[in-house]
Amino acid sequence: MGKLLEYQLISRSKQGDASAFGALIKDYRKQLFTYLLKICNNRTTAEDLFQDTLIRVWSGLPNYNEQNKFSSWLFSIAHNTAMDSFRRKKVRSRVIHTDELPEFTDGMNPQKEVELKETKDMLLDAVNTLSDKQKQVFLLRQHGELSFKEIAELTEQPLNTVLSHMHYSVKKIRKILREQNVI
C-alpha cells in the first residue's frame, strides 16, 4: 500500500469509516497475527490478542499522530496488548508450537513442503532458545519490521541494549542452524 493511500485510509478511519479501517488493517493482518502468535505461543490466545489489538487501534485512532509510522504505532499497540494480557494472566510459555503456525505453501511438491517444514521447525527451535528479551527484540524486528529505535522506545530499553540483544540473537540462531547443517 502506498503512503498516500495509507494516509487516506487513516483519515477516513479516524472519521469512523469502518470499511476504510478494514482496508487499512488488511495489509498488516498476516504480519500482525504472526507476531502475536509467536509471542504468545497459542493460536486461540493470538486470535484474542489480535481482536483486542484491533479494538484498541480503532478506539485509539483519534489520538494517532500521522507523523509517526502507522506500522510502528500498530505493533506497539499489539505488543502492549500482549504484555498487558501476560501480566494479567501471569502465564508465559517459552515454546512455539509449530503445529499452531499457519501453513503458507503455493502447491509446492511434497518434498519441498517437507524440507520447508523441517527448516521452519529448526528455526523455531533456535528462536525458542533465546532469552525472553532477545526473543522479544528478534520477533519485533523480524515480524513487526520495527526499527531498532522503535523497538528501544517500545520496550523501554536503551538502543545499545536492543542492538546487543539482536546481535546475540542472530549469532545464537546462526550457530544452532550451522550445527544442524541448515546454513
C-alpha positions in Angstrom: 0.0 0.0 0.0 1.3 3.4 -0.9 1.8 6.1 1.7 -0.8 8.3 0.2 -3.5 5.6 0.2 -2.5 4.6 3.7 -2.8 8.3 4.8 -6.3 8.5 3.2 -7.4 5.3 4.8 -6.2 6.5 8.2 -8.0 9.8 7.7 -11.3 8.1 6.8 -10.9 5.6 9.6 -10.5 8.5 12.1 -13.8 9.8 10.9 -15.5 6.4 11.7 -15.3 4.7 8.3 -15.2 1.0 9.2 -14.6 -0.1 5.7 -11.5 2.1 5.4 -10.3 0.7 8.7 -10.7 -2.8 7.3 -8.7 -1.9 4.2 -6.0 -0.3 6.3 -5.6 -3.3 8.6 -5.8 -5.8 5.7 -2.1 -5.2 4.7 -0.9 -5.8 8.2 -3.2 -8.6 9.2 -0.9 -11.6 8.5 2.2 -9.9 9.8 0.4 -8.8 13.0 -1.2 -12.1 13.7 2.1 -14.0 13.1 3.9 -11.6 15.6 1.2 -12.2 18.2 1.2 -16.0 17.6 4.9 -16.2 18.1 5.0 -14.2 21.3 2.1 -16.0 23.0 2.6 -19.5 21.5 -1.1 -20.3 21.3 -3.5 -19.8 18.4 -6.6 -19.1 20.4 -4.7 -16.6 22.6 -3.2 -14.9 19.5 -6.7 -14.6 18.0 -8.0 -13.0 21.2 -5.0 -10.6 21.3 -5.4 -9.8 17.6 -9.1 -8.8 18.3 -8.1 -6.8 21.4 -5.4 -5.1 19.4 -7.8 -4.1 16.6 -10.3 -2.7 19.2 -7.5 -0.7 20.8 -6.3 0.6 17.4 -9.8 1.6 16.4 -10.5 3.4 19.6 -7.1 5.0 19.6 -7.2 6.3 16.1 -8.3 9.8 17.1 -5.1 10.1 19.1 -2.8 8.7 16.3 -0.3 11.2 15.0 0.2 10.9 11.3 3.9 12.0 11.6 4.6 8.6 13.2 4.9 5.4 11.1 1.5 3.7 11.3 3.0 0.2 11.4 5.2 1.1 14.4 2.1 2.5 16.2 0.1 -0.6 15.3 2.8 -3.0 16.5 3.4 -1.1 19.7 -0.3 -1.4 20.5 -0.2 -5.2 19.7 2.9 -5.5 21.9 1.4 -3.6 24.8 -1.9 -5.6 24.5 0.1 -8.8 24.7 2.2 -7.7 27.6 -0.9 -6.5 29.5 -2.5 -9.9 28.9 0.6 -11.7 30.1 0.7 -9.6 33.2 -3.0 -10.3 33.9 -2.7 -14.0 33.4 0.9 -14.3 34.7 1.3 -17.1 32.2 4.0 -17.2 29.7 5.2 -20.1 27.7 8.6 -20.1 26.1 7.8 -22.8 23.5 6.5 -22.1 20.0 4.3 -25.0 18.8 5.0 -25.4 15.1 1.6 -27.2 14.6 -0.1 -23.9 15.5 1.6 -21.9 12.8 -0.3 -21.3 9.6 1.0 -23.1 6.5 1.7 -20.9 3.5 2.5 -23.1 0.6 1.6 -22.5 -3.0 1.2 -26.0 -4.3 4.9 -27.0 -3.9 5.9 -30.5 -4.5 5.7 -32.7 -1.3 9.4 -33.0 -0.9 9.8 -29.2 -0.9 7.0 -28.9 1.6 8.6 -31.4 3.9 12.0 -29.6 3.6 10.4 -26.3 4.3 8.6 -27.6 7.4 11.8 -29.2 8.7 13.7 -25.9 8.2 10.9 -23.9 9.8 10.9 -26.3 12.8 14.6 -26.0 13.2 14.4 -22.2 13.0 11.6 -22.1 15.6 13.5 -24.3 17.9 16.5 -22.0 17.6 14.3 -18.9 18.3 13.0 -20.7 21.4 16.5 -21.0 22.8 16.7 -17.2 23.1 16.2 -15.4 26.3 12.9 -13.6 26.7 14.4 -10.2 25.9 16.4 -11.5 22.9 13.3 -13.3 21.6 11.2 -10.2 22.0 13.6 -8.0 20.1 14.1 -10.6 17.4 10.4 -11.0 16.8 9.6 -7.3 16.8 12.4 -6.8 14.3 11.5 -9.7 12.0 7.8 -9.8 12.2 7.0 -6.3 13.3 9.6 -4.8 10.9 10.2 -2.1 13.5 13.4 -0.1 13.5 15.8 -0.6 16.4 15.0 2.8 17.7 11.3 2.0 17.6 12.0 -1.3 19.5 14.0 0.6 22.1 11.2 3.0 22.7 8.6 0.3 22.8 10.5 -2.0 25.2 11.9 1.0 27.2 15.4 -0.2 26.8 18.5 1.7 25.7 19.2 1.5 21.9 22.5 -0.2 22.5 20.9 -2.9 24.7 18.3 -3.6 21.9 21.2 -3.8 19.3 23.1 -6.1 21.6 20.0 -8.4 22.1 19.6 -8.6 18.3 23.3 -9.2 17.7 23.3 -12.1 20.2 20.0 -13.5 18.9 21.2 -13.7 15.3 24.6 -15.1 16.4 22.9 -17.8 18.5 20.4 -18.7 15.8 23.1 -18.9 13.1 25.3 -21.1 15.4 22.4 -23.5 16.0 21.4 -23.7 12.3 25.0 -24.3 11.3 25.3 -27.1 13.8 22.2 -28.6 12.2 23.7 -28.0 8.7 20.8 -25.8 7.7 23.0 -22.9 6.7 
